[in-house]
Amino acid sequence: MKTEINLLTTHPAANRDYNKRAREKTPEIIRIAKKFGKEFFDGDRKCGYGGYKYDGRWKAVAQKMKDHYRLAEDCAILDIGCAKGFLLHDFKELMPNCSVAGIDVSEYAIENAMPTAKPYLKVASAETLPYPDKSFDLVISINSIHNLSLPPLKAALKEVERVSRGHSYITVDAWRNEEERENLYKWVLTAETMMHVYDWKKLFDEIGYTGDYWWFIAD
């Protein structure tokens, strides 16, 4: 039974200058960001993260997910859009006997992943997950699948359903009012699919996605 729930409440509040981003965002900046290379993760802030470094913020998220889903110590977890593997590193620290796996389209992110997580990561895309049916107790995708256009995004949601044998949790770019929509379009660099929260929910029903979800809101 899918539930709208925020499991990222422990994340530090972001300070985003939407108008500054809108002034800086050019077709060339967007092109660079969508390569998901060094410039996106560890280059200038106008191209992406402006330095994607481990700071421990995912520890509390891992704990919250473990508690919420009542994960067993030997559970199996997949992170779609895992980047450098920070969340999976924290899951392994929290539950040393769990099995983790992560995929990302970024060769740069996988090559520069945390050494503790790197053996469990591979370059792959969400619409064709390289795992058997019902492989994972929890499938996670944080701000990732919205980088796909609608047809492959639908395929990705079906893949999440296919490989999950228990729970899944995704977050996607969305808005609830016109101000949030305007801010989101000023801010995003890589998203291909952004919708009102009601339209996301309709899509989940259409696809048969049964997991939980939350929104990246530019408020």
C-alpha positions in Angstrom: 0.0 0.0 0.0 1.8 3.2 -1.2 2.1 6.0 1.3 3.1 9.7 0.9 5.7 10.0 3.6 8.8 12.1 4.1 11.7 10.0 5.4 14.2 12.7 4.7 13.2 15.0 7.6 16.7 14.9 9.1 18.3 16.4 6.1 19.7 20.0 6.6 17.6 22.7 5.1 19.0 23.8 1.8 19.6 27.5 1.0 18.7 27.9 -2.6 18.8 31.2 -4.6 16.3 30.4 -7.3 16.8 33.6 -9.2 20.6 33.3 -9.2 20.3 29.8 -10.6 17.9 31.0 -13.2 20.3 33.7 -14.3 23.2 31.3 -14.5 21.3 28.4 -16.2 22.2 28.3 -19.9 21.8 25.5 -22.5 25.5 24.8 -22.1 25.2 24.5 -18.3 22.3 22.1 -18.7 24.2 20.1 -21.3 27.2 19.8 -18.9 25.0 18.8 -15.9 23.2 16.1 -17.9 26.5 14.4 -18.5 26.6 13.6 -14.8 30.4 13.8 -14.8 33.0 15.6 -12.7 31.5 19.0 -13.4 28.1 17.9 -12.1 29.3 16.3 -8.9 32.5 18.2 -8.0 32.6 21.2 -10.2 31.1 24.7 -9.9 27.7 24.9 -8.0 26.0 26.3 -11.1 26.6 23.0 -12.8 25.3 20.7 -10.1 26.3 19.9 -6.5 29.3 22.1 -6.3 31.2 19.3 -4.4 29.5 16.0 -3.6 31.3 14.9 -0.4 30.4 12.6 2.5 29.2 14.5 5.6 27.2 11.8 7.5 23.8 13.3 6.7 22.5 9.9 5.4 23.1 8.1 8.7 19.9 9.4 10.1 18.0 8.5 6.9 19.3 4.9 7.0 18.2 4.6 10.6 14.8 6.1 9.8 14.3 3.7 6.9 15.4 0.7 9.0 12.9 1.6 11.7 10.1 2.5 9.4 10.3 -0.6 7.3 11.4 -2.8 10.2 14.3 -4.1 8.2 16.0 -7.3 9.3 19.8 -7.2 10.0 20.4 -9.4 6.9 18.0 -7.5 4.5 18.9 -6.7 0.9 18.8 -3.0 -0.2 19.1 -1.4 -3.7 19.8 2.3 -4.2 18.8 3.5 -7.7 20.8 6.7 -8.5 23.3 5.8 -5.8 25.9 8.4 -6.9 29.0 7.8 -4.7 27.3 5.3 -2.4 26.9 7.4 0.7 23.6 6.0 1.8 24.7 2.4 1.2 27.8 3.0 3.2 25.7 4.2 6.1 23.3 1.2 5.8 26.4 -1.2 5.9 27.6 0.6 9.0 24.2 0.4 10.6 23.6 -3.2 9.6 26.9 -4.9 8.8 25.1 -8.1 7.7 22.8 -6.5 5.2 23.4 -6.9 1.4 23.5 -3.6 -0.6 23.6 -2.8 -4.3 23.6 0.5 -6.1 23.3 1.6 -9.7 23.9 5.0 -11.3 24.3 6.2 -14.9 27.3 8.2 -13.9 30.7 6.5 -14.6 32.4 9.3 -12.7 30.3 8.8 -9.5 30.9 5.0 -9.5 34.6 5.5 -10.2 34.8 8.0 -7.3 32.5 6.2 -4.9 33.3 5.6 -1.2 35.8 2.6 -1.0 33.4 0.9 1.4 30.5 1.0 -1.0 32.3 0.8 -4.4 32.4 -3.0 -4.6 28.6 -3.1 -4.5 28.0 -0.4 -7.2 27.7 -0.6 -11.0 26.9 1.7 -13.9 23.4 1.0 -15.1 20.1 2.7 -15.8 16.8 2.5 -13.9 14.7 1.3 -16.8 16.6 -1.9 -17.1 17.8 -3.0 -13.7 20.4 -5.8 -13.8 18.8 -7.9 -11.0 16.4 -10.8 -10.8 12.8 -10.5 -9.8 12.1 -9.9 -6.1 15.8 -9.4 -5.2 15.5 -6.7 -2.5 13.7 -6.0 0.7 13.9 -2.3 0.1 14.4 -0.4 -3.2 15.3 3.3 -2.9 15.5 6.1 -5.5 16.2 9.6 -4.2 15.8 12.4 -6.7 16.9 10.2 -9.6 14.2 8.7 -11.8 12.7 12.1 -12.7 15.9 12.5 -14.8 14.2 10.2 -17.3 11.7 11.2 -19.9 8.2 9.8 -19.3 8.4 6.5 -21.3 11.6 5.3 -19.6 10.4 6.7 -16.3 7.4 4.5 -16.5 9.7 1.5 -17.3 11.8 2.4 -14.3 8.8 2.4 -12.0 7.9 -1.1 -13.3 11.4 -2.2 -12.7 11.3 -1.0 -9.1 8.1 -3.1 -8.6 9.8 -6.1 -10.3 12.9 -6.3 -8.2 11.3 -5.4 -4.9 10.1 -8.2 -2.7 9.0 -5.9 0.1 9.3 -2.1 0.2 10.2 0.7 -2.1 10.7 4.5 -1.6 11.2 7.2 -4.2 11.4 11.0 -4.3 10.8 13.1 -7.4 10.6 16.7 -8.5 7.1 18.0 -7.9 5.0 21.0 -7.0 1.8 21.8 -5.2 1.2 25.4 -6.4 2.4 27.9 -9.0 5.1 29.4 -6.9 6.7 26.0 -6.3 6.4 25.2 -10.0 8.2 28.4 -11.0 10.9 27.8 -8.4 11.4 24.3 -9.6 11.8 25.3 -13.2 14.3 27.9 -12.2 16.4 25.4 -10.2 16.5 22.1 -11.9 19.3 21.2 -14.3 18.8 17.5 -15.1 15.1 16.5 -14.6 13.2 15.5 -17.7 9.8 14.7 -15.9 8.3 17.2 -13.4 4.7 17.2 -12.4 2.1 18.4 -9.9 1.9 16.0 -7.0 -1.6 14.9 -8.1 -0.3 14.0 -11.6 2.5 11.9 -10.0 -0.1 10.1 -8.0 -2.1 9.4 -11.1 1.0 8.0 -12.8 1.8 5.8 -9.8 -1.7 4.3 -10.1 -1.4 3.9 -13.9 1.8 2.0 -13.6 0.8 0.0 -10.5 3.6 1.4 -8.3 2.9 0.2 -4.8 5.8 1.7 -2.9 6.1 4.9 -0.8 7.0 8.3 -2.2 7.8 11.9 -1.4 8.6 15.1 -3.3 11.5 17.4 -4.0 9.7 20.7 -3.5 11.3 24.0 -4.4 9.5 26.1 -1.8 
